[in-house]
């Protein structure tokens, strides 16, 4: 018989992880949605990374990575987004890692065992292993689906206009932006070609030059 008033166990978080590397860094990507910065604590040592995820409606999650090579803890970092946690590790030496983890006690909970032994990119001539090209494409796709907001979205729009614009559009954007002190951005070359573009600060603000 079950005890009267016994609480129903909380479910475990649904997540999985992959990794990739450059000459100077290793990046661990934990695919999990909508984790806030105050729900995550990541700690670094010279050959170990731990990540504690605390979400009220789920069981606390503790991930521990025993790394196969040494890192520089003070130069490591992490960030969260709508679809993942990204942990960037600074390599102590510019070596190519054959595997993410080393040692005989490689355990990461609650990640299933088959996902706990990550390896280097698998080429068509390699034996069975993960297709890291597909992994990278999946991560890139998720990043593309994350819509930028505010100033980031505006900057991205300007970059797209500039990148796809004609030579005259680019000249107009450069001239108007520089001459107006960054307060005007025009794509019409015929409009700005024959005159100096004046400063136009936002409503309610006054433009002042710094004294030399």
N, C-alpha and C positions, 0 to 999 in steps of 0.2 A: 504494500500500500504506500502511496505517496503521502508525504506530509501535507497536512492542511495548511494552506497559505504559502506553499513553496513557490518561489518565483520561477518563471519560465526563463531558461538560459538565453542570454543575448546571442544573436547570430554573429558569425564571423564576417569580417570585411572581405569583399570580393576584389582581389587585386592580382596582378602578375608583374613580373619585371623582366627587363632585357638590359643589355649593355653594349656599348661600342667604345672605340678609342681613337685618339689621334696620337701624334708623336709625343705630345706633352701632357695629355690628360685622358682620363677614363670617365665616361658618363654612364651612370646607372639611371635608367628610366623606370619608375614604378607607375604602371598604368592603373590609376584609380581616380574616380571622378569627385570633384567638388570638395577637396580637402582644403580647409582654411589654414592660414599660417599659424594660428594659435592652437591648432589641433595636431601640430607636428613638431617634434623635437629631434634634431639630427646631431650626432656627436661623432667626432673624428679623432682617431689616434694614428700612429704611424703605419699600422697595418690592419686597422679595423674600422668599420663604419657601423653605427647603430642608428636605427630610425624607429621612433615611438610615435604611433598614431593613436589619438584618443578621440573617438566619436561617441557621444553619449548613448546612442541607441545600439551600438555594437560593442563587442568585446574589444578590450584594449589590444592593440597589435604591436608586437615587438619584432623588428627585423634586425638581424645581425649578419654582417658580411665580413668574413675572415679573408682578407685580401691576399692574393698570391705574390704581390710585390709591395714595397713600401711607398707611402705617399707623403706629401707635405701638408699636415693638418691645417696650419694657419692659412694656407692658400686654397683650401677647398671651400665649396659653397653649395647652396641648394636653393631651389625655388619651387613654388607651386603654381599650377594653372588649373583650368577647368577640367582637364582630362588626365593630368599626370603630376607626379613629383619628379623633379630632375635633380640629381645629385652629381656635381662635377668634382672629380678628384684630380689633384695636381700630382703627376708622377714625380717621384724623387729622382729617377733616372729615365732617360729617353728610351726605354726598352719596349719591345713589342710583347704585350702580355699574351700568353697562350690560353690563359683561363682567368676568370675574374677572381676566383677564390683558391686558396691553397691550404694545405694541412689535411689531417685525417678526420677532423670533426666538422665537416662542412654542413651546417644546418641553418636553414632560414625558415622561420615559421611566420605566417601560415602558408607560404608558397609551396605548392606541390613539389615532390622530389624531382620530377622530370623537368621542371623549370628551374631548379636550383643549381644546375651545373651548366652555366653559360660558357661559351667558347668563342674563339675567334671567327671571323667571317668564313663561311663555307663556300668554296668555289665549286663549279660544276664537276671538276675532277676529284673532289674530296669524297671521303666516305660519308655515311649518313651523318647529318648534323643540321643545325638551323640554317635557314636561308636568311642571312643577315641583310640582304638587299630588301627583302620583303619587310623585315622588321623596321628598317630605316624608312621605307615608304609609308608604312602604317603610322609611324610617329610624325612624319612630315605632313601626312594627310590630316591628322588630328590637330597639329599646329595651325594648318591652313583653315580649319573649321572654327578655330577660336577667333571670334570677331573682335578686332581692336576697338577701343572706345576713346572718346574725348580727343585730346591732343594727338595721341598715337594714331587714331583713325584719320585725322586731318592731315598729318604728315604723310601717311601712307597714300592718301588720295593725291596729294601734291606730287609725290614721287612717281605715281602712275601716270599722271598728266605729263610730267616732264619727260619720263622715259618713252612715252608713245608719241610725244609731240614732234612737230616739224622743227627745222632749224629756227624759223621765225618765232614759233611758240617759245622755244628755249631762250632765244635772245630777249624776247619780251619779258619772260619771267625773271631772268637774271637782272635786266636793266631796272625794272620796276621795283624789285625787291631791294637792290643795293641803293638806288637813289632815294627811296622812301624810308630808308632806315628799317626795313623789315615790316612796314605797316601796309604796303600795297603789293599785291601780286597779280599782274595782268598777263593774259595769254595773247593779247591783241597787239601785234607788232606795229601795225599801221597807226594805232592809237598812241603809242608811247615813243615811237621812233624819233619824231621831230621835236620833242620837248623833254624837259627834265620832270621826272615824276616827283611830285611833292609829298611831304610827310602827311599821313592821314591817321592820326591816333584814334582808338576806339572812342565812342561817345562817352562824355564825362571825364575824359583823361586829357592831359596836356603833355605835349612832347617837349622835353628839354634836353639840350646837349650838356654833356659833362664838361666842366671847365678844364682846360689843358693845364 
